[in-house]
Amino acid sequence: MALKKKARLVDRLFRPKHDYLPGTTVFRELDVDRIASDLRLEERGAEDGAKNLPSPTSSRAAGTENEIIRQVKSYWDDAAQAARRAHDSYASRAAALLSATDIDSLRGTPGAVASRLAESARSDRDDLRSRYQRWLDASGDLDRFRERERIDRPERPGKPLAFQALVLIVAAGAELAVNASVFASGDEFGLAGALLKVLAIPLLNIGVTFALVFLLARHINRHTAGAKLIGMLGIVLAVLCAFGLNLAIAHWRDSLNATMSLDAGRIALERIFSATFELQDLSSWFLFAIGCLASAAAAYEATICSDPHPGYSLRVKARDKAATVFQIARDDALARLDGISAHATESLKDHLKKAETAGSRRPEYAQRVDALAEDLRAYREHLLNLAEDLTTRYREANQRSRSTEPPPRFEEAVELKLPTVNLPPIKLAATDAKLTGLLTKAMDEITEAQREAAAKLPTLEEWKAMEASQ
């Protein structure tokens, strides 16, 4: 019988463990024998057959057949519900990897960052403009001074401070030592007393000479007649001060055996005018020579501590300081631009990482959904065959126990309709494939925006060239 052959084929195809789930595990695995046993198909078929039910002329399905159909439909309803849940889960996971908001953010980030960069550059440019003006004023003052004084050479910077201090210390120390040793024999406290009393001599000698040369004598290098006159006056005063003070000290040494008293000072003052160069002791001449050498050292220091042209170093330093302040402010402004760009770049890198994840996971979820749809179709066919197999078992048992012919519909297939379930595939949008390019483009746009913003913060030379071309 064709029906029996079909039943045997179905029985061979559907054993207790079926391989109809290649990619998912959301469907119930069905054991045909167990279901047939639970429904008591053999027993119920034999009981109905002994009663010749259903009747040979019946066109309606037996109660057991209807129960089989209801059971299979319940399996299908459960499978369809499970498939929909799995599909929704895969679709939501794929959608969460990259949303339209993320794409809009990627496209809008460069414009927003460019606005922030432009605003920062505009604000810092105003500050740099004022600092540039200060540098321009200082440079103009220096240029006018050089033109007025006819200076065509660069500034001669002073000697290192350590060298200047060493020269003055050596000069002051030498004079102090000589003065103390010379005057020690005439002091009741000896060398210590003499040191305290003559400490002011080298300080006065060196200090006055340094001040006269630095403040007055250097003006001899100036271009104007009045300045040169002041310089000549300073030279004369420095020479007179150095010779006069040291000569007075030498005469003081001669007076009253170098006794440091008011009488010795009065006698020394009288001898300066009456016997200016008549010193009575070789030590006095030595004292005079050491004092003059100390004065000469002080004068030398006054000429090398800065440029010999008064006011030149001061104006050069003012210009250089203005340039340094401008450069520091410009570096800070560029650093702020770098910070804005770096923050945006890090944000884009996060999007890129998310995009890379989406690029690898979305196809995986799409494949799972496709596999799920294929499994569901296979499971539907399996349930249809299952219903046919179970019904065949019931009918064969029924026929074996009947004394009359079975209804003609026993030779027909089971009338079972299982509605199809639509599981929309996950579409790989073109954005997924082009996303990396979109991120690269966004980074390039931010880099270009930063470059344009930085171009609004020119250097001193660039700013000067722009103004010259206008």
Contacts in CASP RR format, 6 or more apart in sequence:
PFRMAT RR
TARGET T0000
AUTHOR 0000-0000-0000
METHOD contacts of the structure
MODEL  1
MALKKKARLVDRLFRPKHDYLPGTTVFRELDVDRIASDLRLEERGAEDGA
KNLPSPTSSRAAGTENEIIRQVKSYWDDAAQAARRAHDSYASRAAALLSA
TDIDSLRGTPGAVASRLAESARSDRDDLRSRYQRWLDASGDLDRFRERER
IDRPERPGKPLAFQALVLIVAAGAELAVNASVFASGDEFGLAGALLKVLA
IPLLNIGVTFALVFLLARHINRHTAGAKLIGMLGIVLAVLCAFGLNLAIA
HWRDSLNATMSLDAGRIALERIFSATFELQDLSSWFLFAIGCLASAAAAY
EATICSDPHPGYSLRVKARDKAATVFQIARDDALARLDGISAHATESLKD
HLKKAETAGSRRPEYAQRVDALAEDLRAYREHLLNLAEDLTTRYREANQR
SRSTEPPPRFEEAVELKLPTVNLPPIKLAATDAKLTGLLTKAMDEITEAQ
REAAAKLPTLEEWKAMEASQ
2 411 0 8 1.000
3 392 0 8 1.000
3 395 0 8 1.000
3 396 0 8 1.000
3 410 0 8 1.000
3 411 0 8 1.000
4 392 0 8 1.000
4 396 0 8 1.000
6 388 0 8 1.000
6 392 0 8 1.000
7 389 0 8 1.000
7 392 0 8 1.000
7 393 0 8 1.000
7 396 0 8 1.000
10 385 0 8 1.000
10 388 0 8 1.000
10 389 0 8 1.000
10 392 0 8 1.000
11 32 0 8 1.000
11 389 0 8 1.000
13 385 0 8 1.000
14 30 0 8 1.000
14 32 0 8 1.000
14 382 0 8 1.000
14 385 0 8 1.000
14 386 0 8 1.000
14 389 0 8 1.000
15 32 0 8 1.000
16 31 0 8 1.000
16 32 0 8 1.000
16 33 0 8 1.000
16 34 0 8 1.000
17 29 0 8 1.000
18 29 0 8 1.000
18 30 0 8 1.000
18 382 0 8 1.000
20 27 0 8 1.000
20 375 0 8 1.000
20 378 0 8 1.000
20 379 0 8 1.000
20 382 0 8 1.000
21 27 0 8 1.000
21 29 0 8 1.000
21 375 0 8 1.000
21 379 0 8 1.000
22 371 0 8 1.000
22 374 0 8 1.000
22 375 0 8 1.000
23 368 0 8 1.000
23 371 0 8 1.000
23 372 0 8 1.000
23 375 0 8 1.000
24 86 0 8 1.000
24 368 0 8 1.000
24 371 0 8 1.000
24 372 0 8 1.000
24 375 0 8 1.000
26 79 0 8 1.000
26 82 0 8 1.000
26 83 0 8 1.000
26 85 0 8 1.000
26 86 0 8 1.000
26 372 0 8 1.000
26 375 0 8 1.000
27 79 0 8 1.000
27 82 0 8 1.000
27 83 0 8 1.000
27 375 0 8 1.000
27 376 0 8 1.000
27 379 0 8 1.000
28 75 0 8 1.000
28 78 0 8 1.000
28 79 0 8 1.000
30 75 0 8 1.000
30 382 0 8 1.000
30 386 0 8 1.000
32 386 0 8 1.000
32 389 0 8 1.000
32 390 0 8 1.000
35 71 0 8 1.000
35 386 0 8 1.000
35 390 0 8 1.000
36 42 0 8 1.000
36 390 0 8 1.000
36 393 0 8 1.000
39 64 0 8 1.000
39 67 0 8 1.000
39 68 0 8 1.000
39 71 0 8 1.000
39 390 0 8 1.000
41 64 0 8 1.000
41 68 0 8 1.000
41 390 0 8 1.000
41 393 0 8 1.000
41 394 0 8 1.000
41 397 0 8 1.000
42 393 0 8 1.000
42 397 0 8 1.000
43 397 0 8 1.000
44 64 0 8 1.000
44 394 0 8 1.000
44 397 0 8 1.000
45 64 0 8 1.000
45 394 0 8 1.000
45 395 0 8 1.000
45 397 0 8 1.000
45 398 0 8 1.000
45 401 0 8 1.000
46 397 0 8 1.000
46 398 0 8 1.000
46 400 0 8 1.000
46 401 0 8 1.000
47 401 0 8 1.000
48 54 0 8 1.000
48 62 0 8 1.000
48 64 0 8 1.000
48 398 0 8 1.000
48 401 0 8 1.000
49 397 0 8 1.000
49 398 0 8 1.000
49 399 0 8 1.000
49 400 0 8 1.000
49 401 0 8 1.000
49 402 0 8 1.000
50 401 0 8 1.000
50 402 0 8 1.000
52 402 0 8 1.000
52 403 0 8 1.000
52 404 0 8 1.000
53 62 0 8 1.000
53 398 0 8 1.000
54 60 0 8 1.000
54 61 0 8 1.000
54 62 0 8 1.000
54 407 0 8 1.000
55 404 0 8 1.000
55 407 0 8 1.000
56 404 0 8 1.000
56 405 0 8 1.000
56 406 0 8 1.000
56 407 0 8 1.000
57 407 0 8 1.000
58 407 0 8 1.000
59 407 0 8 1.000
59 409 0 8 1.000
61 69 0 8 1.000
61 409 0 8 1.000
61 415 0 8 1.000
62 394 0 8 1.000
62 398 0 8 1.000
64 394 0 8 1.000
65 391 0 8 1.000
65 394 0 8 1.000
65 414 0 8 1.000
68 387 0 8 1.000
68 390 0 8 1.000
68 391 0 8 1.000
68 394 0 8 1.000
68 414 0 8 1.000
69 387 0 8 1.000
69 414 0 8 1.000
69 416 0 8 1.000
71 390 0 8 1.000
72 383 0 8 1.000
72 384 0 8 1.000
72 386 0 8 1.000
72 387 0 8 1.000
72 390 0 8 1.000
72 416 0 8 1.000
72 418 0 8 1.000
73 416 0 8 1.000
73 418 0 8 1.000
75 383 0 8 1.000
75 386 0 8 1.000
76 380 0 8 1.000
76 383 0 8 1.000
76 418 0 8 1.000
79 376 0 8 1.000
79 379 0 8 1.000
79 380 0 8 1.000
79 383 0 8 1.000
80 376 0 8 1.000
80 419 0 8 1.000
80 421 0 8 1.000
83 372 0 8 1.000
83 373 0 8 1.000
83 375 0 8 1.000
83 376 0 8 1.000
83 421 0 8 1.000
83 423 0 8 1.000
84 421 0 8 1.000
84 423 0 8 1.000
86 372 0 8 1.000
87 369 0 8 1.000
87 372 0 8 1.000
87 423 0 8 1.000
87 424 0 8 1.000
90 365 0 8 1.000
90 368 0 8 1.000
90 369 0 8 1.000
90 372 0 8 1.000
90 426 0 8 1.000
91 365 0 8 1.000
91 369 0 8 1.000
91 424 0 8 1.000
91 426 0 8 1.000
93 361 0 8 1.000
93 365 0 8 1.000
94 361 0 8 1.000
94 362 0 8 1.000
94 365 0 8 1.000
94 366 0 8 1.000
94 426 0 8 1.000
97 354 0 8 1.000
97 357 0 8 1.000
97 358 0 8 1.000
97 359 0 8 1.000
97 361 0 8 1.000
97 362 0 8 1.000
98 354 0 8 1.000
98 355 0 8 1.000
98 358 0 8 1.000
98 362 0 8 1.000
98 431 0 8 1.000
98 432 0 8 1.000
98 435 0 8 1.000
102 351 0 8 1.000
102 354 0 8 1.000
103 431 0 8 1.000
103 435 0 8 1.000
103 438 0 8 1.000
105 351 0 8 1.000
106 348 0 8 1.000
106 351 0 8 1.000
106 435 0 8 1.000
106 438 0 8 1.000
106 439 0 8 1.000
106 442 0 8 1.000
107 438 0 8 1.000
107 442 0 8 1.000
108 442 0 8 1.000
109 344 0 8 1.000
109 347 0 8 1.000
109 348 0 8 1.000
109 442 0 8 1.000
109 446 0 8 1.000
110 442 0 8 1.000
110 445 0 8 1.000
110 446 0 8 1.000
110 449 0 8 1.000
111 445 0 8 1.000
111 449 0 8 1.000
113 340 0 8 1.000
113 341 0 8 1.000
113 344 0 8 1.000
113 446 0 8 1.000
113 449 0 8 1.000
114 445 0 8 1.000
114 446 0 8 1.000
114 449 0 8 1.000
114 452 0 8 1.000
114 453 0 8 1.000
116 340 0 8 1.000
117 337 0 8 1.000
117 340 0 8 1.000
117 341 0 8 1.000
117 449 0 8 1.000
117 450 0 8 1.000
117 452 0 8 1.000
117 453 0 8 1.000
118 449 0 8 1.000
118 452 0 8 1.000
118 453 0 8 1.000
118 456 0 8 1.000
120 333 0 8 1.000
120 336 0 8 1.000
120 337 0 8 1.000
120 340 0 8 1.000
120 453 0 8 1.000
121 333 0 8 1.000
121 337 0 8 1.000
121 453 0 8 1.000
121 454 0 8 1.000
121 456 0 8 1.000
121 457 0 8 1.000
122 456 0 8 1.000
124 329 0 8 1.000
124 330 0 8 1.000
124 332 0 8 1.000
124 333 0 8 1.000
124 336 0 8 1.000
124 457 0 8 1.000
125 456 0 8 1.000
125 457 0 8 1.000
127 329 0 8 1.000
127 333 0 8 1.000
128 326 0 8 1.000
128 329 0 8 1.000
128 330 0 8 1.000
128 333 0 8 1.000
128 457 0 8 1.000
131 322 0 8 1.000
131 325 0 8 1.000
131 326 0 8 1.000
131 329 0 8 1.000
132 326 0 8 1.000
132 460 0 8 1.000
132 463 0 8 1.000
134 322 0 8 1.000
134 325 0 8 1.000
134 326 0 8 1.000
135 319 0 8 1.000
135 322 0 8 1.000
135 323 0 8 1.000
135 325 0 8 1.000
135 326 0 8 1.000
135 460 0 8 1.000
136 464 0 8 1.000
137 322 0 8 1.000
138 315 0 8 1.000
138 318 0 8 1.000
138 319 0 8 1.000
138 321 0 8 1.000
138 322 0 8 1.000
139 319 0 8 1.000
139 322 0 8 1.000
141 315 0 8 1.000
141 318 0 8 1.000
141 319 0 8 1.000
142 315 0 8 1.000
142 316 0 8 1.000
142 318 0 8 1.000
142 319 0 8 1.000
145 151 0 8 1.000
145 311 0 8 1.000
145 312 0 8 1.000
145 315 0 8 1.000
146 152 0 8 1.000
146 312 0 8 1.000
148 223 0 8 1.000
149 222 0 8 1.000
149 223 0 8 1.000
149 309 0 8 1.000
149 312 0 8 1.000
150 223 0 8 1.000
151 309 0 8 1.000
151 312 0 8 1.000
155 307 0 8 1.000
155 312 0 8 1.000
155 313 0 8 1.000
155 316 0 8 1.000
156 307 0 8 1.000
156 308 0 8 1.000
157 306 0 8 1.000
157 307 0 8 1.000
157 313 0 8 1.000
158 164 0 8 1.000
158 304 0 8 1.000
158 305 0 8 1.000
158 306 0 8 1.000
158 307 0 8 1.000
158 313 0 8 1.000
159 304 0 8 1.000
159 305 0 8 1.000
164 301 0 8 1.000
164 304 0 8 1.000
164 305 0 8 1.000
167 297 0 8 1.000
167 300 0 8 1.000
167 301 0 8 1.000
168 206 0 8 1.000
168 210 0 8 1.000
168 297 0 8 1.000
168 298 0 8 1.000
168 301 0 8 1.000
170 297 0 8 1.000
171 202 0 8 1.000
171 206 0 8 1.000
171 293 0 8 1.000
171 294 0 8 1.000
171 297 0 8 1.000
171 298 0 8 1.000
172 202 0 8 1.000
172 203 0 8 1.000
172 206 0 8 1.000
172 294 0 8 1.000
173 202 0 8 1.000
174 290 0 8 1.000
174 293 0 8 1.000
174 294 0 8 1.000
175 201 0 8 1.000
175 202 0 8 1.000
175 205 0 8 1.000
175 206 0 8 1.000
175 290 0 8 1.000
175 291 0 8 1.000
175 293 0 8 1.000
175 294 0 8 1.000
176 195 0 8 1.000
176 198 0 8 1.000
176 199 0 8 1.000
176 201 0 8 1.000
176 202 0 8 1.000
178 286 0 8 1.000
178 287 0 8 1.000
178 290 0 8 1.000
178 291 0 8 1.000
179 194 0 8 1.000
179 198 0 8 1.000
179 201 0 8 1.000
179 202 0 8 1.000
179 249 0 8 1.000
179 287 0 8 1.000
179 290 0 8 1.000
180 191 0 8 1.000
180 194 0 8 1.000
180 195 0 8 1.000
180 198 0 8 1.000
181 191 0 8 1.000
181 194 0 8 1.000
182 253 0 8 1.000
182 258 0 8 1.000
182 283 0 8 1.000
182 286 0 8 1.000
182 287 0 8 1.000
183 194 0 8 1.000
183 197 0 8 1.000
183 198 0 8 1.000
183 253 0 8 1.000
183 258 0 8 1.000
183 260 0 8 1.000
184 190 0 8 1.000
184 191 0 8 1.000
184 193 0 8 1.000
184 194 0 8 1.000
185 257 0 8 1.000
185 258 0 8 1.000
186 194 0 8 1.000
186 257 0 8 1.000
186 258 0 8 1.000
186 259 0 8 1.000
186 260 0 8 1.000
187 193 0 8 1.000
187 194 0 8 1.000
187 197 0 8 1.000
187 260 0 8 1.000
189 196 0 8 1.000
194 260 0 8 1.000
197 260 0 8 1.000
201 249 0 8 1.000
202 291 0 8 1.000
202 294 0 8 1.000
204 245 0 8 1.000
205 242 0 8 1.000
205 245 0 8 1.000
205 246 0 8 1.000
205 291 0 8 1.000
205 294 0 8 1.000
205 295 0 8 1.000
205 298 0 8 1.000
206 294 0 8 1.000
206 295 0 8 1.000
206 297 0 8 1.000
206 298 0 8 1.000
207 298 0 8 1.000
208 241 0 8 1.000
208 245 0 8 1.000
209 238 0 8 1.000
209 241 0 8 1.000
209 242 0 8 1.000
209 295 0 8 1.000
209 298 0 8 1.000
209 299 0 8 1.000
209 302 0 8 1.000
210 298 0 8 1.000
210 299 0 8 1.000
210 301 0 8 1.000
210 302 0 8 1.000
211 302 0 8 1.000
212 234 0 8 1.000
212 237 0 8 1.000
212 238 0 8 1.000
212 241 0 8 1.000
213 234 0 8 1.000
213 235 0 8 1.000
213 238 0 8 1.000
213 298 0 8 1.000
213 299 0 8 1.000
213 302 0 8 1.000
213 303 0 8 1.000
214 302 0 8 1.000
214 305 0 8 1.000
216 230 0 8 1.000
216 231 0 8 1.000
216 233 0 8 1.000
216 234 0 8 1.000
216 235 0 8 1.000
216 237 0 8 1.000
216 238 0 8 1.000
217 231 0 8 1.000
217 234 0 8 1.000
217 235 0 8 1.000
217 238 0 8 1.000
217 299 0 8 1.000
217 302 0 8 1.000
218 231 0 8 1.000
218 302 0 8 1.000
218 303 0 8 1.000
218 308 0 8 1.000
218 309 0 8 1.000
218 310 0 8 1.000
219 227 0 8 1.000
219 228 0 8 1.000
219 230 0 8 1.000
219 231 0 8 1.000
219 234 0 8 1.000
219 310 0 8 1.000
220 228 0 8 1.000
220 231 0 8 1.000
220 232 0 8 1.000
220 235 0 8 1.000
221 308 0 8 1.000
221 309 0 8 1.000
221 310 0 8 1.000
222 228 0 8 1.000
222 230 0 8 1.000
222 231 0 8 1.000
222 309 0 8 1.000
222 310 0 8 1.000
227 310 0 8 1.000
238 295 0 8 1.000
238 299 0 8 1.000
241 295 0 8 1.000
242 291 0 8 1.000
242 292 0 8 1.000
242 295 0 8 1.000
242 296 0 8 1.000
242 299 0 8 1.000
243 292 0 8 1.000
244 272 0 8 1.000
245 295 0 8 1.000
246 287 0 8 1.000
246 288 0 8 1.000
246 291 0 8 1.000
246 292 0 8 1.000
246 295 0 8 1.000
247 272 0 8 1.000
247 276 0 8 1.000
247 277 0 8 1.000
247 288 0 8 1.000
248 268 0 8 1.000
248 269 0 8 1.000
248 272 0 8 1.000
249 287 0 8 1.000
249 288 0 8 1.000
249 291 0 8 1.000
250 279 0 8 1.000
250 284 0 8 1.000
250 285 0 8 1.000
250 287 0 8 1.000
250 288 0 8 1.000
251 267 0 8 1.000
251 268 0 8 1.000
251 269 0 8 1.000
251 271 0 8 1.000
251 272 0 8 1.000
251 279 0 8 1.000
251 284 0 8 1.000
252 258 0 8 1.000
252 264 0 8 1.000
252 265 0 8 1.000
252 268 0 8 1.000
253 281 0 8 1.000
253 283 0 8 1.000
253 284 0 8 1.000
253 287 0 8 1.000
254 268 0 8 1.000
254 271 0 8 1.000
254 279 0 8 1.000
254 280 0 8 1.000
254 281 0 8 1.000
254 284 0 8 1.000
255 263 0 8 1.000
255 264 0 8 1.000
255 265 0 8 1.000
255 267 0 8 1.000
255 268 0 8 1.000
255 271 0 8 1.000
256 263 0 8 1.000
256 264 0 8 1.000
256 267 0 8 1.000
258 264 0 8 1.000
271 278 0 8 1.000
279 285 0 8 1.000
279 288 0 8 1.000
306 312 0 8 1.000
306 313 0 8 1.000
306 314 0 8 1.000
307 313 0 8 1.000
307 316 0 8 1.000
323 460 0 8 1.000
326 460 0 8 1.000
327 460 0 8 1.000
330 457 0 8 1.000
330 459 0 8 1.000
333 457 0 8 1.000
334 454 0 8 1.000
334 457 0 8 1.000
337 450 0 8 1.000
337 453 0 8 1.000
337 454 0 8 1.000
337 457 0 8 1.000
338 450 0 8 1.000
340 450 0 8 1.000
341 446 0 8 1.000
341 447 0 8 1.000
341 449 0 8 1.000
341 450 0 8 1.000
344 446 0 8 1.000
345 443 0 8 1.000
345 446 0 8 1.000
348 439 0 8 1.000
348 442 0 8 1.000
348 443 0 8 1.000
348 446 0 8 1.000
351 439 0 8 1.000
352 436 0 8 1.000
352 439 0 8 1.000
355 435 0 8 1.000
355 436 0 8 1.000
355 439 0 8 1.000
356 436 0 8 1.000
358 432 0 8 1.000
358 435 0 8 1.000
359 432 0 8 1.000
359 435 0 8 1.000
362 426 0 8 1.000
362 428 0 8 1.000
362 432 0 8 1.000
363 428 0 8 1.000
365 426 0 8 1.000
366 425 0 8 1.000
366 426 0 8 1.000
366 427 0 8 1.000
366 428 0 8 1.000
369 423 0 8 1.000
369 425 0 8 1.000
369 426 0 8 1.000
370 425 0 8 1.000
372 423 0 8 1.000
373 423 0 8 1.000
373 425 0 8 1.000
376 421 0 8 1.000
376 423 0 8 1.000
380 418 0 8 1.000
380 420 0 8 1.000
383 418 0 8 1.000
384 416 0 8 1.000
384 418 0 8 1.000
387 414 0 8 1.000
387 416 0 8 1.000
388 413 0 8 1.000
388 414 0 8 1.000
391 414 0 8 1.000
395 406 0 8 1.000
395 410 0 8 1.000
398 406 0 8 1.000
398 410 0 8 1.000
399 406 0 8 1.000
399 410 0 8 1.000
431 438 0 8 1.000
458 466 0 8 1.000
END
